[in-house]
Amino acid sequence: MIRLVLLLLLLFPANIFAAAPTPAARQYVTLNLPQQVLTSCVKKALPIKIDHGSSNLEGDILITSVNNFRVENKRLAADLILTGNDLHLVTAIGSRNIRLRVGSMQFHFKATANLRFDPRNRTLYIRPLVNNVQSSNQGQSEVANLLLPLINNREFPVTMKKLQPLIADTGAKKIAVSMELHDIRAQNGQLVFAIAPRISDSSKKQTRQ
């Protein structure tokens, strides 16, 4: 019954949803994820490991805390804590690499993030912009300066799984609604998913008795 209701909502989007701005006449439906729900999702995903890919820094870098998370117009914003574990600075002197042990440390900073969605690859790219960085150890500013370029203004991909189709059995036919994710954007207080439905039907074969 629930799947049939969802199917009807997709079949008649103009009467139920506010359509997303789109070119041409293609119909889209929208799914709105409230800020409160998105905040819970982010917190459940912690800690988030960052693949920094730097040859000058060794060790694990993780986002361990997200506070004051906000969905603003066209961007996300939050107060983050970045934690580095077993960090080493690597410096080349001649033909040798010198490893300087830093240990563990934390950075508190504010960040905003712009979003870009690639529908072909179903990938959401998050580009953070970091400001107001504070280290738990003021004497390790060299590490802070090294960490910032690894995060600031860099796109981090998040792959979205393909949406499962909705199928309704009317008796003589099966009606399937496949759903393609077209766009993801931030609006004040909610993350908006624009979905393009494609409807197909297939007749059942009659069996003789």
KESE-588780 format. One record per residue (C-alpha): x, y, z; residue in three letters. Coordinates in pm, 1 decimal, decimal comma. Last residue first. Example, Ala and Ser with C-alpha at 12.3 -4.5 7.8 and 13.67 -1.06 7.14 Angstrom:
BEGIN
[[1367,0; -106,0; 714,0]; "SER"];
[[1230,0; -450,0; 780,0]; "ALA"];
***
This chain:
BEGIN
[[-615,3; -2319,5; -1809,8]; "GLN"];
[[-437,9; -2081,0; -2036,5]; "ARG"];
[[-187,5; -1831,7; -1889,2]; "THR"];
[[-207,8; -1466,4; -1993,4]; "GLN"];
[[125,9; -1291,9; -2014,8]; "LYS"];
[[142,9; -973,6; -1809,9]; "LYS"];
[[167,0; -640,4; -1986,4]; "SER"];
[[462,4; -413,4; -1911,7]; "SER"];
[[463,2; -48,9; -1815,2]; "ASP"];
[[717,5; 231,8; -1805,2]; "SER"];
[[739,5; 563,7; -1623,0]; "ILE"];
[[1057,1; 771,4; -1585,6]; "ARG"];
[[1075,0; 1002,0; -1282,5]; "PRO"];
[[1327,5; 1290,8; -1262,8]; "ALA"];
[[1427,7; 1367,9; -903,8]; "ILE"];
[[1540,3; 1701,7; -758,4]; "ALA"];
[[1680,9; 1654,5; -405,8]; "PHE"];
[[1658,9; 1957,6; -175,7]; "VAL"];
[[1865,6; 1992,2; 142,2]; "LEU"];
[[1679,0; 2194,2; 403,4]; "GLN"];
[[1695,7; 2489,2; 641,2]; "GLY"];
[[1753,2; 2763,8; 385,6]; "ASN"];
[[1813,9; 2590,9; 56,5]; "GLN"];
[[2101,3; 2360,6; -30,7]; "ALA"];
[[2104,1; 2183,4; -363,7]; "ARG"];
[[2104,6; 1831,5; -500,9]; "ILE"];
[[2026,5; 1772,9; -869,0]; "ASP"];
[[1898,8; 1520,0; -1123,1]; "HIS"];
[[1863,2; 1195,8; -927,8]; "LEU"];
[[1698,8; 952,7; -1167,2]; "GLU"];
[[1392,7; 761,4; -1053,3]; "MET"];
[[1243,7; 455,1; -1219,4]; "SER"];
[[865,7; 428,5; -1201,8]; "VAL"];
[[739,7; 83,0; -1294,5]; "ALA"];
[[382,5; -9,6; -1385,9]; "ILE"];
[[302,9; -380,6; -1398,8]; "LYS"];
[[4,7; -472,5; -1606,0]; "LYS"];
[[-308,8; -686,2; -1608,1]; "ALA"];
[[-340,3; -699,1; -1229,1]; "GLY"];
[[-250,9; -341,9; -1137,0]; "THR"];
[[91,4; -434,7; -995,1]; "ASP"];
[[278,8; -121,2; -889,9]; "ALA"];
[[658,9; -95,2; -902,1]; "ILE"];
[[874,9; 181,7; -755,2]; "LEU"];
[[1230,7; 189,5; -887,0]; "PRO"];
[[1535,6; 180,0; -656,4]; "GLN"];
[[1747,5; 494,7; -650,3]; "LEU"];
[[2105,5; 453,9; -767,4]; "LYS"];
[[2354,6; 503,9; -487,0]; "LYS"];
[[2504,4; 848,2; -427,1]; "MET"];
[[2882,1; 891,7; -436,6]; "THR"];
[[3026,1; 1161,2; -208,7]; "VAL"];
[[3324,2; 1344,7; -358,3]; "PRO"];
[[3542,9; 1592,3; -165,2]; "PHE"];
[[3629,8; 1907,8; -359,3]; "GLU"];
[[3915,3; 2120,4; -226,4]; "ARG"];
[[3868,9; 2486,1; -132,4]; "ASN"];
[[4044,4; 2436,2; 203,8]; "ASN"];
[[4105,8; 2078,5; 308,7]; "ILE"];
[[4464,4; 1980,8; 226,7]; "LEU"];
[[4558,8; 2349,3; 198,3]; "PRO"];
[[4471,6; 2390,1; 569,4]; "LEU"];
[[4679,6; 2101,1; 703,1]; "LEU"];
[[5023,2; 2240,1; 625,4]; "LEU"];
[[4956,4; 2577,8; 785,5]; "ASN"];
[[4821,0; 2399,5; 1093,1]; "ALA"];
[[5131,0; 2178,2; 1108,9]; "VAL"];
[[5358,2; 2482,1; 1100,9]; "GLU"];
[[5145,1; 2647,9; 1368,6]; "SER"];
[[5254,4; 2381,0; 1616,1]; "GLN"];
[[5338,3; 2607,2; 1908,9]; "GLY"];
[[4974,6; 2711,2; 1956,9]; "GLN"];
[[4881,1; 2360,6; 2067,9]; "ASN"];
[[4503,6; 2311,5; 2077,9]; "SER"];
[[4500,0; 2484,4; 1741,8]; "SER"];
[[4247,6; 2750,0; 1638,4]; "GLN"];
[[4140,8; 2805,7; 1277,2]; "VAL"];
[[3911,4; 3102,6; 1203,8]; "ASN"];
[[3836,8; 3009,9; 842,2]; "ASN"];
[[3786,8; 2706,2; 621,7]; "VAL"];
[[3608,2; 2691,7; 285,7]; "LEU"];
[[3477,1; 2344,1; 214,7]; "PRO"];
[[3398,1; 2208,4; -136,1]; "ARG"];
[[3150,5; 1917,2; -126,1]; "ILE"];
[[3102,6; 1726,1; -451,4]; "TYR"];
[[2790,1; 1510,9; -484,2]; "LEU"];
[[2831,4; 1220,5; -725,2]; "THR"];
[[2562,1; 1043,7; -927,9]; "ARG"];
[[2817,8; 998,0; -1210,2]; "ASN"];
[[2596,2; 1152,5; -1480,6]; "ARG"];
[[2408,1; 1363,0; -1224,9]; "PRO"];
[[2719,8; 1556,0; -1114,0]; "ASP"];
[[2615,6; 1757,7; -807,9]; "PHE"];
[[2803,1; 2061,8; -680,6]; "ARG"];
[[2780,8; 2187,3; -321,6]; "LEU"];
[[2956,0; 2476,1; -147,8]; "ASN"];
[[3085,6; 2434,0; 205,1]; "ALA"];
[[3123,5; 2672,8; 498,0]; "THR"];
[[3375,9; 2625,1; 775,0]; "ALA"];
[[3452,8; 2729,9; 1130,0]; "LYS"];
[[3757,3; 2589,1; 1301,5]; "PHE"];
[[3884,2; 2395,6; 1599,9]; "HIS"];
[[4211,0; 2209,8; 1544,5]; "PHE"];
[[4328,3; 1911,2; 1747,1]; "GLN"];
[[4663,8; 1746,1; 1805,1]; "MET"];
[[4833,8; 1408,0; 1816,7]; "SER"];
[[5202,4; 1334,3; 1770,9]; "GLY"];
[[5438,4; 1576,2; 1596,3]; "VAL"];
[[5714,8; 1334,2; 1502,8]; "ARG"];
[[5968,2; 1477,7; 1260,3]; "LEU"];
[[6049,1; 1241,0; 974,0]; "ARG"];
[[6359,9; 1329,6; 769,0]; "ILE"];
[[6362,5; 1204,2; 411,1]; "ASN"];
[[6707,8; 1150,5; 260,6]; "ARG"];
[[6849,7; 1228,5; -83,3]; "SER"];
[[6938,8; 1586,6; 4,0]; "GLY"];
[[6726,0; 1686,0; 296,4]; "ILE"];
[[6362,1; 1602,5; 226,4]; "ALA"];
[[6119,1; 1692,1; 503,3]; "THR"];
[[5836,7; 1471,9; 634,3]; "VAL"];
[[5622,4; 1600,3; 920,4]; "LEU"];
[[5478,5; 1319,0; 1129,6]; "HIS"];
[[5132,1; 1288,7; 1282,7]; "LEU"];
[[5031,0; 1000,8; 1508,7]; "ASP"];
[[4667,8; 1115,3; 1516,2]; "ASN"];
[[4536,5; 1446,2; 1377,5]; "GLY"];
[[4194,0; 1565,1; 1489,5]; "THR"];
[[3979,0; 1823,4; 1310,3]; "LEU"];
[[3701,0; 1976,0; 1516,5]; "ILE"];
[[3428,2; 2145,6; 1316,3]; "LEU"];
[[3189,3; 2439,8; 1351,4]; "ASP"];
[[2935,0; 2421,8; 1070,6]; "ALA"];
[[2802,6; 2571,3; 745,2]; "ALA"];
[[2637,0; 2430,3; 432,0]; "LEU"];
[[2581,7; 2621,3; 108,1]; "ARG"];
[[2335,8; 2738,4; -157,1]; "LYS"];
[[2115,0; 2926,0; 94,4]; "ASN"];
[[2202,5; 2794,2; 437,6]; "GLU"];
[[2187,5; 2445,9; 584,7]; "VAL"];
[[2337,4; 2474,0; 932,0]; "ARG"];
[[2545,7; 2254,1; 1162,1]; "PHE"];
[[2618,5; 2423,3; 1496,3]; "ASN"];
[[2856,9; 2142,1; 1587,7]; "ASN"];
[[3045,3; 1873,1; 1395,2]; "VAL"];
[[3306,6; 1667,7; 1582,4]; "SER"];
[[3572,8; 1411,9; 1495,2]; "THR"];
[[3674,9; 1516,5; 1144,2]; "ILE"];
[[3976,2; 1291,8; 1095,7]; "LEU"];
[[4340,6; 1314,2; 991,9]; "ILE"];
[[4551,6; 1000,3; 1021,6]; "ASP"];
[[4929,8; 1010,9; 996,8]; "GLY"];
[[5201,7; 1127,0; 760,2]; "GLU"];
[[5254,9; 1476,7; 620,7]; "LEU"];
[[5489,3; 1605,8; 353,1]; "ASN"];
[[5383,1; 1355,8; 84,7]; "SER"];
[[5024,3; 1478,9; 115,2]; "SER"];
[[4734,0; 1263,0; -3,9]; "GLY"];
[[4492,4; 1416,0; 252,0]; "HIS"];
[[4240,9; 1130,4; 256,5]; "ASP"];
[[4020,2; 1268,4; 530,3]; "ILE"];
[[3863,5; 1021,1; 774,1]; "LYS"];
[[3515,0; 1102,4; 897,5]; "ILE"];
[[3449,4; 1019,7; 1264,2]; "PRO"];
[[3157,6; 1056,7; 1250,6]; "LEU"];
[[2886,6; 932,4; 1010,7]; "ALA"];
[[2618,6; 929,4; 1283,9]; "LYS"];
[[2680,0; 1301,2; 1340,9]; "LYS"];
[[2625,8; 1379,5; 972,1]; "VAL"];
[[2301,1; 1182,1; 953,6]; "CYS"];
[[2165,7; 1350,4; 1268,7]; "SER"];
[[2241,4; 1693,6; 1123,4]; "THR"];
[[2065,9; 1596,9; 798,9]; "LEU"];
[[1751,5; 1509,8; 992,4]; "VAL"];
[[1754,8; 1844,3; 1175,7]; "GLN"];
[[1828,6; 2038,2; 855,8]; "GLN"];
[[1522,0; 1897,2; 681,9]; "PRO"];
[[1561,7; 1669,0; 377,2]; "LEU"];
[[1327,3; 1784,8; 100,3]; "ASN"];
[[1244,0; 1547,1; -185,5]; "LEU"];
[[1149,0; 1716,3; -509,4]; "THR"];
[[964,8; 1599,5; -818,0]; "VAL"];
[[1067,3; 1680,2; -1169,8]; "TYR"];
[[871,4; 1699,2; -1493,5]; "GLN"];
[[1049,8; 1770,3; -1820,3]; "ARG"];
[[913,8; 2071,7; -2004,3]; "ALA"];
[[1232,7; 2244,5; -2119,2]; "ALA"];
[[1480,9; 2358,9; -1855,4]; "PRO"];
[[1416,3; 2295,5; -1490,6]; "THR"];
[[1337,8; 2485,2; -1170,8]; "PRO"];
[[1227,6; 2216,2; -923,0]; "ALA"];
[[856,0; 2143,2; -910,0]; "ALA"];
[[666,6; 2226,9; -592,6]; "ALA"];
[[518,0; 1894,1; -497,9]; "PHE"];
[[171,9; 1740,3; -477,2]; "ILE"];
[[-44,5; 1847,6; -770,8]; "ASN"];
[[238,1; 1889,1; -1021,2]; "ALA"];
[[395,0; 1560,0; -913,1]; "PRO"];
[[106,7; 1335,2; -1029,6]; "PHE"];
[[269,2; 1003,9; -1128,5]; "LEU"];
[[535,6; 1038,6; -860,1]; "LEU"];
[[279,2; 1086,4; -584,3]; "LEU"];
[[76,9; 795,2; -721,5]; "LEU"];
[[382,9; 568,0; -704,1]; "LEU"];
[[451,2; 671,3; -346,7]; "LEU"];
[[92,6; 577,7; -256,8]; "VAL"];
[[133,5; 240,7; -431,8]; "LEU"];
[[457,5; 174,5; -241,3]; "ARG"];
[[280,4; 243,5; 88,5]; "ILE"];
[[0,0; 0,0; 0,0]; "MET"];
***
